[in-house]
Amino acid sequence: MDVRNNIEELAVFTGEPFSAEKLFVGRPNIGNRDRFMERMNDILDRRWLTNNGQYVQELECRIAELIGVKHCIAMCNATIALEIVIRGLGLTGEVIVPSFTFVATPHSLQWQQITPVFCDIDPRTHNLDPQRVEEMITPRTTGIIGVHVWGRPCAVEELTELAERRGLKLLFDAAHAFACSHNGSMIGSFGDAEVFSFHATKFFNTFEGGAVTTNNDELAAQIRLMKNFGFAGYDNVDYIGTNGKMTEVSAAMGLTSLEALDGFIDVNRRNYLHYRQALAGLSGVRLLVYSETEKCNYQYIVLEIDETVTGIGRDQLIDVLHAENVLARRYFYPGCHQMEPYRSHFPHARLLLPNTEQLASRVMSLPTGTSVTPDNIDKICAIIRLSVTHGAELMKRLDSRG
């Protein structure tokens, strides 16, 4: 049969792609340009470009108010924020982290000669499994870093109880979870501290940036010192530090994005519901579901592909989508434990991470955000349906091409 004839004008894997413009995962959302340029002109007129300027302070206050925490410290990016908080918390030795995360999470430990101990995840939530975490604790363990993957909260209560009982620090990587809640409380208010990413690929962005939120007064003061070389005054350095400051330009973008936050979330939710409807009942394809009882940013459209049912693997399905200018992505392939230097340091880690290994081979993310329309989604889902329905035939075509 001719696959092309089954999807109207769309050319599937052969011929012209359905979209002349590439559809990306993580394409930036842009707020009101006029309002942003007003702030830019003000920055240039005042000639205050960085060093804890007016817009950085305003952004910190507004984020702290949104989340309901005492302190928000804006940073140049989330990786530096993680590194600074890790040092501020005094973590040493070993720290337990998931392997199913972006590599910046373990790198922020390894960079400071702290050993990331990779722990398996709960396959239902894609987050750390607290029972597995407890099994990984050794006398050298000083902390736990949980990651709110896809913006869905970790097992916060279980990890908090475990950390308190075992005398460990608890830090959350909340890179995916800005404007999300857990049991009615905003993510950003849990553990000793939480770290957000405001990178351009996140639904809320400051071009490049991040933030630490905490209710710990002493830790917040320490982090503020450390992000500015340890300066506690004009020419007084009290502590070793680095340069983690956010610029005024980034803060201006952040304030502009905050003003559009509800609109960004509304579009993401619309797209999520559209995908859910368009892919309903498709065997072997599971769409990650978000809770309707919590606040959520709906930032990621995540599919799990069961090749034993679909006849086409996750990677092959991505190849088909890429050929149609739909730049779907694998997450978090192949798992941090399979990347260097961890692959060499812990060659047998995979034996303790069966859920991570399986999930990393099945998960993919689809385009969403303000650059994606319902019509785009219909066509993307039509390609997925056709690819899954005729998986065996498409696999033969893919094999013949290379």
C-alpha positions as CSV (number, residue, x, y, z in Angstrom):
1,M,0.0,0.0,0.0
2,D,1.1,3.6,-0.5
3,V,1.4,5.3,2.9
4,R,1.4,8.7,1.3
5,N,-2.2,8.3,0.0
6,N,-3.5,7.7,3.5
7,I,-2.8,11.1,4.9
8,E,-4.3,13.4,2.4
9,E,-1.8,16.1,1.3
10,L,0.9,15.1,3.8
11,A,4.0,13.5,2.6
12,V,5.1,10.9,5.1
13,F,8.8,10.2,5.1
14,T,9.1,10.7,1.4
15,G,8.5,13.8,-0.7
16,E,8.1,17.3,0.7
17,P,7.6,17.7,4.5
18,F,4.2,18.8,5.7
19,S,5.6,21.9,7.4
20,A,7.9,24.3,5.6
21,E,8.8,25.8,9.0
22,K,10.4,23.4,11.5
23,L,8.3,22.8,14.6
24,F,10.7,22.6,17.6
25,V,10.4,21.2,21.1
26,G,11.3,24.1,23.3
27,R,10.9,26.9,20.9
28,P,10.9,30.1,23.0
29,N,7.7,31.9,24.0
30,I,7.9,35.6,23.6
31,G,5.8,38.1,25.6
32,N,4.8,41.6,24.7
33,R,7.7,43.0,22.6
34,D,6.7,46.6,23.1
35,R,6.8,46.2,26.9
36,F,10.1,44.4,26.7
37,M,11.6,47.2,24.5
38,E,10.4,49.8,27.0
39,R,12.3,48.1,29.7
40,M,15.3,47.7,27.4
41,N,15.4,51.4,26.7
42,D,15.1,52.2,30.4
43,I,18.1,49.9,31.1
44,L,20.1,51.7,28.5
45,D,19.1,55.1,29.7
46,R,20.0,54.3,33.3
47,R,23.2,52.5,32.2
48,W,22.8,49.9,34.9
49,L,23.2,46.6,33.1
50,T,24.0,44.1,35.9
51,N,25.0,43.9,39.6
52,N,21.7,43.5,41.3
53,G,19.8,46.2,39.4
54,Q,16.2,47.3,39.6
55,Y,14.8,44.7,37.3
56,V,16.6,41.8,39.0
57,Q,15.3,42.9,42.4
58,E,11.7,43.3,41.0
59,L,11.9,39.9,39.4
60,E,13.0,38.2,42.6
61,C,10.2,39.8,44.6
62,R,7.6,38.9,42.1
63,I,8.7,35.2,41.8
64,A,8.9,34.9,45.6
65,E,5.4,36.3,45.9
66,L,4.1,33.9,43.2
67,I,5.6,30.9,44.8
68,G,5.0,31.9,48.4
69,V,8.6,31.8,49.7
70,K,10.7,34.2,51.7
71,H,13.6,34.3,49.3
72,C,14.2,34.1,45.6
73,I,17.8,34.7,44.3
74,A,18.0,35.2,40.5
75,M,21.0,33.6,38.8
76,C,22.7,33.7,35.4
77,N,21.5,30.1,34.8
78,A,20.2,27.0,36.6
79,T,23.5,25.1,36.4
80,I,25.4,27.7,38.3
81,A,22.5,28.0,40.7
82,L,22.7,24.3,41.4
83,E,26.5,24.5,42.0
84,I,26.1,27.4,44.4
85,V,23.3,25.8,46.4
86,I,25.2,22.5,46.6
87,R,28.2,24.4,48.1
88,G,25.9,26.5,50.3
89,L,24.3,23.4,51.8
90,G,27.8,21.9,52.5
91,L,27.2,18.8,50.5
92,T,30.2,16.4,50.2
93,G,31.0,12.8,49.6
94,E,28.0,11.2,47.8
95,V,24.6,12.7,46.8
96,I,21.8,10.6,45.5
97,V,20.2,11.8,42.2
98,P,18.2,10.3,39.4
99,S,19.9,9.3,36.1
100,F,16.7,10.2,34.3
101,T,17.4,14.0,34.2
102,F,19.4,16.5,32.2
103,V,23.1,16.0,32.7
104,A,23.6,19.4,34.4
105,T,22.1,17.8,37.6
106,P,24.9,15.3,38.2
107,H,27.5,17.6,36.6
108,S,26.8,20.2,39.2
109,L,28.0,17.7,41.8
110,Q,30.9,16.1,39.9
111,W,32.2,19.6,39.1
112,Q,32.8,20.0,42.8
113,Q,34.2,16.5,43.3
114,I,31.0,15.2,44.8
115,T,30.0,11.7,43.7
116,P,26.5,11.6,42.1
117,V,25.0,8.2,43.1
118,F,22.4,7.3,40.4
119,C,19.1,6.0,41.7
120,D,16.2,4.4,39.8
121,I,12.9,6.0,39.2
122,D,9.2,5.1,39.7
123,P,8.1,4.1,36.2
124,R,4.7,5.6,36.8
125,T,5.9,9.1,37.8
126,H,9.3,9.2,36.1
127,N,10.6,10.7,39.4
128,L,12.9,9.3,42.1
129,D,11.6,6.2,43.8
130,P,11.9,6.9,47.6
131,Q,12.3,3.2,48.5
132,R,15.2,2.9,46.0
133,V,16.7,6.1,47.4
134,E,16.9,4.7,50.9
135,E,18.6,1.6,49.6
136,M,21.3,3.8,48.1
137,I,22.3,5.6,51.3
138,T,25.8,5.0,52.6
139,P,27.9,6.5,55.4
140,R,29.2,8.9,52.7
141,T,25.8,10.2,51.7
142,T,25.2,13.9,52.6
143,G,22.1,14.7,50.5
144,I,19.4,13.9,47.9
145,I,18.6,15.9,44.8
146,G,15.1,15.2,43.5
147,V,14.0,16.3,40.0
148,H,10.4,17.3,39.3
149,V,10.5,15.7,35.8
150,W,8.0,17.2,33.3
151,G,6.9,19.6,36.1
152,R,5.2,16.7,37.9
153,P,6.2,16.8,41.6
154,C,8.5,14.3,43.2
155,A,7.4,12.2,46.1
156,V,8.0,15.3,48.2
157,E,6.6,14.0,51.6
158,E,8.4,10.7,51.4
159,L,11.7,12.3,50.4
160,T,11.4,14.9,53.1
161,E,10.7,12.3,55.8
162,L,13.6,10.2,54.6
163,A,16.0,13.1,54.5
164,E,15.0,14.3,58.0
165,R,15.2,10.8,59.5
166,R,18.6,10.1,58.0
167,G,20.1,13.6,58.6
168,L,20.4,14.5,54.9
169,K,20.1,17.7,53.0
170,L,17.2,17.8,50.4
171,L,17.5,19.9,47.3
172,F,15.0,19.9,44.4
173,D,15.9,20.5,40.8
174,A,12.7,22.3,39.6
175,A,13.9,23.2,36.1
176,H,10.6,21.9,34.6
177,A,8.3,23.0,37.3
178,F,7.9,26.8,37.4
179,A,4.3,27.7,38.2
180,C,3.4,24.2,39.2
181,S,2.0,23.0,42.5
182,H,1.9,20.0,44.8
183,N,-0.9,19.4,47.2
184,G,-1.9,23.1,46.9
185,S,1.6,24.5,47.6
186,M,3.7,25.9,44.9
187,I,6.8,24.0,43.8
188,G,9.7,26.1,45.0
189,S,8.8,25.9,48.6
190,F,10.0,22.4,49.4
191,G,13.2,20.9,50.8
192,D,16.2,23.1,51.9
193,A,15.9,24.9,48.5
194,E,14.7,24.5,44.9
195,V,16.3,25.5,41.7
196,F,14.5,26.8,38.6
197,S,15.7,27.1,35.0
198,F,14.6,30.1,32.9
199,H,16.5,29.0,29.8
200,A,15.1,29.9,26.4
201,T,13.7,26.4,25.9
202,K,11.6,26.7,29.1
203,F,8.0,27.9,28.8
204,F,9.0,30.9,31.0
205,N,12.3,32.3,30.0
206,T,14.7,35.1,30.8
207,F,16.7,34.4,27.6
208,E,19.2,32.5,29.9
209,G,18.8,32.4,33.6
210,G,17.6,30.6,36.7
211,A,16.7,31.1,40.3
212,V,17.0,29.6,43.8
213,T,14.0,29.7,46.1
214,T,14.1,28.9,49.8
215,N,12.6,29.7,53.2
216,N,16.0,29.4,54.9
217,D,17.3,32.9,55.8
218,E,20.8,31.8,56.5
219,L,21.1,29.8,53.3
220,A,19.7,32.6,51.2
221,A,22.2,35.1,52.7
222,Q,25.0,32.7,51.9
223,I,23.8,32.2,48.3
224,R,23.6,35.9,47.8
225,L,27.3,36.2,48.9
226,M,28.4,33.3,46.8
227,K,26.8,34.5,43.5
228,N,28.7,37.8,43.8
229,F,32.3,36.6,44.5
230,G,31.6,36.6,48.2
231,F,31.3,40.4,48.4
232,A,29.5,41.7,51.5
233,G,29.9,45.4,50.8
234,Y,31.8,47.6,48.4
235,D,35.3,46.1,49.1
236,N,34.7,43.5,51.7
237,V,34.8,39.8,50.7
238,D,33.5,37.5,53.4
239,Y,33.4,34.1,51.6
240,I,34.6,32.3,48.5
241,G,32.2,32.9,45.6
242,T,31.8,33.0,41.9
243,N,29.8,35.1,39.4
244,G,26.3,33.8,39.2
245,K,24.5,37.2,38.7
246,M,21.6,37.7,36.4
247,T,21.8,40.7,34.0
248,E,19.2,43.4,33.9
249,V,18.4,42.4,30.3
250,S,17.5,38.9,31.3
251,A,15.4,40.2,34.2
252,A,13.5,42.5,31.9
253,M,12.7,39.5,29.7
254,G,11.6,37.6,32.8
255,L,9.3,40.4,33.9
256,T,7.8,40.5,30.5
257,S,7.4,36.8,30.5
258,L,5.7,36.9,33.9
259,E,3.1,39.3,32.5
260,A,2.3,36.8,29.8
261,L,2.5,33.7,32.1
262,D,-1.2,32.9,32.2
263,G,-1.4,33.2,28.4
264,F,1.5,30.8,27.9
265,I,0.0,28.3,30.3
266,D,-3.4,28.6,28.6
267,V,-1.8,27.8,25.2
268,N,0.2,24.9,26.6
269,R,-3.0,23.4,28.2
270,R,-5.0,23.9,25.0
271,N,-2.2,22.0,23.1
272,Y,-2.0,19.3,25.7
273,L,-5.8,18.6,25.6
274,H,-5.7,18.7,21.8
275,Y,-2.9,16.1,21.7
276,R,-4.7,14.0,24.3
277,Q,-7.9,14.0,22.2
278,A,-6.0,13.4,18.9
279,L,-4.0,10.4,20.2
280,A,-6.8,8.8,22.3
281,G,-7.1,5.1,21.9
282,L,-3.9,4.7,19.9
283,S,-2.4,1.3,21.0
284,G,1.2,1.3,22.1
285,V,1.3,5.1,22.5
286,R,0.9,6.5,26.0
287,L,0.6,10.3,26.5
288,L,1.9,11.5,29.9
289,V,-1.1,12.8,31.9
290,Y,-1.1,15.9,34.1
291,S,-3.2,16.3,37.2
292,E,-6.2,18.6,36.7
293,T,-6.3,19.3,40.5
294,E,-2.9,21.1,40.6
295,K,-1.4,24.1,39.0
296,C,0.6,23.0,36.0
297,N,2.5,24.7,33.2
298,Y,1.8,21.8,30.7
299,Q,5.3,22.5,29.3
300,Y,6.0,19.0,27.9
301,I,4.0,16.8,25.6
302,V,5.5,13.4,26.5
303,L,4.8,10.0,24.8
304,E,5.9,6.6,25.8
305,I,6.2,4.2,22.7
306,D,5.8,0.5,23.2
307,E,7.5,-1.0,20.2
308,T,6.1,-4.5,20.9
309,V,2.6,-3.0,20.2
310,T,3.4,-0.3,17.6
311,G,5.8,-2.2,15.4
312,I,7.9,0.9,15.1
313,G,10.4,2.1,17.7
314,R,10.6,5.4,19.4
315,D,13.8,6.4,17.5
316,Q,12.3,5.4,14.1
317,L,9.1,7.3,14.9
318,I,11.3,10.4,15.6
319,D,13.1,9.8,12.2
320,V,9.7,9.9,10.5
321,L,8.7,13.1,12.3
322,H,12.0,14.8,11.6
323,A,11.5,14.0,7.9
324,E,8.3,16.0,8.2
325,N,10.0,19.0,9.9
326,V,8.6,18.0,13.3
327,L,11.7,18.1,15.5
328,A,10.5,15.7,18.3
329,R,13.2,14.8,20.9
330,R,14.3,11.9,23.0
331,Y,14.4,12.6,26.8
332,F,16.6,11.9,28.7
333,Y,18.4,9.5,26.4
334,P,20.5,7.5,27.2
335,G,20.4,8.4,30.9
336,C,23.2,10.3,32.6
337,H,24.8,7.0,33.8
338,Q,25.5,6.2,30.1
339,M,27.4,9.6,29.6
340,E,30.9,10.5,30.5
341,P,32.5,10.6,32.9
342,Y,29.8,8.5,34.7
343,R,29.9,5.7,32.1
344,S,33.5,5.1,32.9
345,H,33.2,5.7,36.7
346,F,30.2,3.4,37.1
347,P,30.2,0.9,34.3
348,H,27.7,-1.4,36.0
349,A,25.2,1.3,37.1
350,R,22.6,0.1,34.5
351,L,22.1,-3.0,36.6
352,L,20.6,-0.9,39.3
353,L,18.6,1.3,37.0
354,P,16.2,-1.0,35.0
355,N,13.3,1.5,35.0
356,T,15.5,4.3,33.9
357,E,17.0,2.3,31.1
358,Q,13.6,1.2,29.9
359,L,12.0,4.7,30.1
360,A,15.0,6.3,28.3
361,S,14.4,4.0,25.4
362,R,10.7,4.7,25.1
363,V,10.1,8.4,25.8
364,M,9.9,11.3,23.4
365,S,8.6,14.9,23.5
366,L,6.5,16.7,20.9
367,P,6.4,20.4,20.0
368,T,4.1,22.7,22.0
369,G,4.0,26.3,23.1
370,T,2.8,29.5,21.4
371,S,4.4,28.7,18.1
372,V,2.3,25.5,17.7
373,T,-1.3,25.7,16.4
374,P,-4.1,23.2,16.7
375,D,-3.8,22.5,13.0
376,N,-0.1,21.7,13.5
377,I,-1.1,19.2,16.2
378,D,-3.7,17.5,14.0
379,K,-1.1,16.9,11.3
380,I,1.6,15.8,13.8
381,C,-0.9,13.3,15.3
382,A,-2.0,12.1,11.9
383,I,1.7,11.3,11.1
384,I,2.0,9.4,14.4
385,R,-1.2,7.5,13.9
386,L,-0.2,6.5,10.4
387,S,3.3,5.5,11.5
388,V,2.0,3.4,14.3
389,T,-0.8,1.8,12.3
390,H,1.6,0.9,9.5
391,G,4.7,0.5,11.7
392,A,6.0,-2.6,10.1
393,E,5.9,-1.1,6.6
394,L,7.5,2.1,7.7
395,M,10.3,0.1,9.4
396,K,11.0,-1.6,6.1
397,R,11.2,1.8,4.4
398,L,13.5,3.1,7.0
399,D,15.7,0.0,6.7
400,S,15.9,0.4,2.9
401,R,17.1,4.0,3.3
402,G,20.0,3.2,5.4
